[in-house]
Amino acid sequence: MKIRATLFLSEQSRTFVFKGRLGWAMVQLVEAGAKGVTPISRPAPRWSGYVFDLRELGIPIETIMEPHEGNYPGLHARYVLSCDAEILPLGSEALT
């Protein structure tokens, strides 16, 4: 997967090109909107790593810690993109 992501930050915009898992993670964040994503709702091997890499590029992603019950109660992260964004596929691959 290769995408172009345009982020609308305050009065300016920034455009990035992502491929592979970072592209996939960016698509998931944009599609989720204000409700965000969790490793439970959108399983992936390294959500925390994808978020770290995207933040290093200057992409504003908020982490909300939420409690959960079950056999192993504790906290999990919900990641929310903190700006509006537009995603465009590059090449012939679909965004699924």
Protein Blocks (a to p, Z undefined) as FASTA:
>chain_A
ZZdddddehjbccddddehjllmmmmmmmmnmmnopafklmgcfklmlmmmmmmmnopac
dddddddedjkgcdddddddfbdcddddehjbdcZZ
